[in-house]
Amino acid sequence: MRRLTIFILAILTAVALPVACSTEKQTALLQQEENIDKYIKAQYSECEVVRNGGSNRVIVTPGEGQPVVAAGDSVYVTLEGRVFNSSPGVVFFSDELNVKVSRDDLMTGLYNGLVGMTRGEEAYIFFSAKYGFDDNIIGVVPSLSAIMFHVNVRDIKKSN
């Protein structure tokens, strides 16, 4: 009887542990999204905010209006990526480069943030770890980190 009780407890623990981890992860992701919203409201209350699939694009300087970045386009941008933990943190990426706007080539949060931008637009794109590196550790980016990109669209090459 004692062995059966230990066996049942072991099974229940094995089933409950992933659920507990999943709940902790969901709580962390919700907290990140709340922190992003609070930060945007506090720092950029006068700016237009575009929300798209988990990304929050804060338009600091509007672009020319046309053309608009769409899936498959190539954009020449300056990018600075930072870990975001209630405020901008450590820089993990900074470069000026051509980027193909593709779900295969970009993390979901950056992809969703770039779509709809225009030539000359300067913006900050914020998103939770769910749309970034998730629970992976990438270089100086800790597991479950929200991300913030400062983006300047220099040019757009349409895919068609």
Secondary structure, 3 states (H helix, E strand, C coil): CHHHHHHHHHHHHHHHHHHHHHHHHHHHHHHHHHHHHHHHHHHCCCCEEEEECCEEEEEEECCCCCCECCCCCEEEEEEEEEEECCCEEEEEEEEEEEEECCCCCCCHHHHHHHCCCECCCEEEEEECHHHCCCCCCECCECCCCEEEEEEEEEEEECCC
